[in-house]
Amino acid sequence: MQRELRIAFDIRSVSDFKYALESLEADPNHVDRANGMSIFEDILQTPDTAEYITLCIEHGAHLYKVRIV
């Protein structure tokens, strides 16, 4: 499910991204071991992603999470 969420974002498919969040119950806060960031953190650093940010927040993305690395 996390893989589907990542693929949907990488190809900029809002409908697939929403499907992964809603139907597959992907977690926008799940930290990817490869880059040490959640998909939500990655989206926040990417221009023109307001719709993805909104979807993540609607599906439980942590807005004020502090992570010490």
Residue, then its C-alpha position, 0 to 999 in steps of 0.5 A: m500500500q505504501r508503494e502504491l502511494r509513492i507511485a501515485f505521487d511520483i506519476r502525479s496521479v491524484s486519483d490513484f493517490k486518493y485511492a491508496l489513502e482511502s481504499l488501501e489505507a496507506d499511511p502518509n506518515h510512514v517513513d521510507r527507509a530509503n530517504g528517511m522521510s515520510i511521503f508527506e514530508d516529501i510532498l511538503q518540499t515539492p512545488d505545486t502539490a497543494e491537492y496532495i497536501t490536503l489529501c494527506i492532512e485529511h488522512g491523518a498526516h502529522l502537521y507538527k511532528v518533530r523528528i530528531v535525526 
